[in-house]
Amino acid sequence: MSPLFCLSRGTASILRTSNRRRFVSLTRNPIFFKPSSLSNSSLPNLTRFHHAPAMDAQDLKHYLADAPPSVVRLEIGAHFDPLSDKQKRYAHFISRASFEGTRVVLRQISPESEPIFDFILALHKSAGGDWKGLQSKAGVTDEDLDHFFHYAAQFLGNSGNYKSFGDAKFIPRCPESAFAALAATSPEAQGFYQATAGAIFSADKPSLLHLGYPDQGHMTTYYPNSPDITKAEIEAVSAWAGKKGLLPENTRLVKSDTNTFEILVASASTAVPSEGGDIGKETEFRIDDGALAGKVVKLVYGDYSKEMAAVAANTKRAAENGDNENQQKMFDAYTKSFADGSLLAFKDSQRFWIRDKGPMVESNIGFIETYRDPAGIRGEWEGFAAVVNLERTRAFGALVDAAPSLIPLLPWSKDFEKDKFLSPDFTSLEVLTFAGSGIPAGINIPNYDDIRQTEGFKNVSLGNVLSAKAPNEKIPFIAEEDLEVFQKYRDSAFEVQVGLHELRHGCGKLLQETSPGVFNFDKENPPISPLTNKPVTTWYKTGQTWGSVFGSLAGAYEECRAELVAMFLGCEFPVLKIFGFGDGSFDINGEAGDVLYASYLSMARAGLVSLEMWDPKSRKWGQAHSQARFSILQCFLQAGDDFCKLQYEGDDVKGAVIRLDRSKIPTVGRKAVGEYLQKLHIYKSTADVEAGTRFFGDMTNVDPEFWGKKVRDEVLANKQPRKVFVQANTFLNETTGKVTLKHYDATPEGMIQSWAERGV
């Protein structure tokens, strides 16, 4: 076998997402099937769409639903059962509030997602538990029914027909006639199927197979009924709203005519609150100057009003069952936010959430992550209810306790670190409910920097998401001699990495002019940049934030920075001791060294398989974590001294494996990671968007011939389905006040049943 050491340079294609608080598993790969599993003889079925595909059959194969998907169950019973009755009711109402937002998520993804959801549930109702009987009535084959199940499970697992990781559409593998036949078995199902207007199977416009800006031809519903709205107009309205103090996370934007823009505010109320909204009682604004001169901007309350009313009803009852005053005030603030559309009230909820230290039931709910809005500012609905795993939380608590001694080890001076470390609450959770388009492995929130910089944040690791396993999971790109160590320690390595990754999100100082003429550093004697050895010359001006300055680049950039911290501090053997590996002394060949080796192997492998999320046509990245991890692989490869190589036979990279020198991780590897991390951090800290964009662009650039074609083809040929999770439901007996828990089979049928019984 001949090794290859290849570097990529050039201009970057920057990701159109911006949030940076979510951690996605390295080893739970995004969805793509193995092309060899689909023979060309089956491809004629792909032409039975309402429109002739504008891409060739080979390309279209990559948009087919997994067959089968990897359906796993989130186990929660052992952690839920010991809760008190009051805590169970608290969890139940949070769960219900979260799931009541499901239709919001569906509408945020695509116009067809909600009728597809109703179509699936209508078929479940029609079948009455007898799917074989429904199959017979429809006259479809076993294979057709299986493909329906596969599509339905993937759809419900993503809360829409676009993948939550990668933002690409997926299409059933069966002919359209099979879905039509199933729909014909029930008038209700038929109505919902017709309401999809052929969009389940449509692939005539390749750009619509990806989420993105409407003026670039992509799918988005954050700008409904506005096909001609431009990116420039979206940015102009966002800038105007920012100056007015109107936060964007719970809004959508409509261009209702040439001169009018409507900002839709999610709220149960369809009118501005009697005491006024977040920017007062005025709802119509005529703009006299700037990019919007001559235009009118209107605030329209009541977006998702029915869903927000149901959410608020449940958050109100959650408040009544809180264990303490912080929980009660938190959910009172949530209720006001969802009833009135107030994001100022939502920010208050986050303040109470931070103060709610060490609860038995943990939660968060609202318009949180902004990954899927192409502008990177509007939030997707999500909510979770989880039970604390006390044993694992103790390890994370020890990591937080160690943070003040770990942070000074990072490759920058105290001038670029917070003046005072705000010790976060770091908790290991077992998820009862996670409503949204996907379930992460770890979260660091709130996302509001003004709260994070002054009041703190929380880190949570989702234990039963991390531990969920699919049977017979294959692991390509790891050498056979490394498989035993990799398989044994990858979960442990990932848990350490989650802890360090999320801890990093809460650290670091932004040099700012906090108000006119007031600075959080000595402006007359600015800090010395370790990159230039000269005083810094850039910083954040009044009103600027990290997100507003770095824009759509911020998501991938921040994920990369956090991942690099995990790689850098993961070399500290005292950190590994906290999680039960080694005695804290340097031992690269012992068990702690095994965990460290598995961590670096996992990151290198994640960087390789991330190429699935790079689009060779647009030459853009479609996922923040993937873009970040690819750049870290490049960092490893560029470290030199034979630290990391991609080894394969021949020119087609078949059988490629990662070769990484374990003995050089603490030296060559860590040095390269530290140098990369230092640059990212200093550029961010000093608001040097020009240098940061150029540098990160170089690191994430994909050479189209080698990485973008040869290696990516091998990645796609070895893809494993991404997991979709079957979640339990809770049911409250209003008479006794008792809550019961119901689990479902880890099958597509079990997934459908779980959603049917939620009644949302």
MODATA-V58962 format. One line per field, one symbol per residue. psi: psi as a letter, one per 30 degrees, with the letter a starting at -180 (. if undefined). burial: # if it has 16 or more other C-alpha atoms within 10 Angstrom, else .. A space follows every 50 residues. Layout:
psi=???
burial=???
This chain:
psi=kklkjkkklakljkkhlflggkkkkefjllkkljeffjlffffffffhlf kkkglleeefefgklkjlljjlkjkfeffeeflleeeeeeeeeeeeeeff gefeeeffelefeefeeeeeeeeeeeehfieeeeeeefhlleeeeeeeee eeeeeeffhlgkkfjfhkkkklfllffeeeeeeffkeeeeeeeeffhgfe fkgfjeffgkkakefgglkkgfikhifgkleeeeeeeeeeeeefgjkfeg llkkjfaegkkkjkkjlekglkkeglafgafkfkkkkflafgkflkkkkj lgkheeeeeeeeeeeefeefglfleeeeeefeeeeeefefgjfeeeeeee eeeefikhleklllkajdkgefkffgfkkkklklklkkjeefeeeeeeee efeffeefflhllffglkekkjjlkjkkljkekjkaflklflkjllfjee eefffalkkkkjefeefkkkkhklilgkkeffeeeeeegeeeeeeeeeee eeeefglkkkkkjfljfklgljefillkkfefglklfllklkfkleefef bffeeeeeeeeeeeeeeefffjfeeeeeggjagflkiffaeeeeeeeeee eeeeeeeefffegkjfefhlkgkeeeeeeeeeeeeeeffahhekljklka fggkgklkjkjefgefdeeeeeeeeeeeeeeeeeeghieeeeeeeeeefg kjjfedefdeeeeeeefgkkkkkkkklllkkkjfefgkklkkllkileee eeeeeeffh.
burial=..#...##..#########################.......#..####. ..#......#################..##.....############### ###########################......##..#.#...####### ##########################.#########.######.##..## ####.#########..########.##.#....#..##.##....##### #####....##############...##....#........#..###### #######################..######################### ######..###############################..######.## ..#...#...##..####..###########################.#. ###..###########.###....#####...#..#..############ #############.....#.#.#...#.#......#..###...###### ##########################.##.##.....#..########## ################..#####################..#######.. ..##########.###.#######.##############..##.###### ####.####.#####################.......#.#.######## ######....
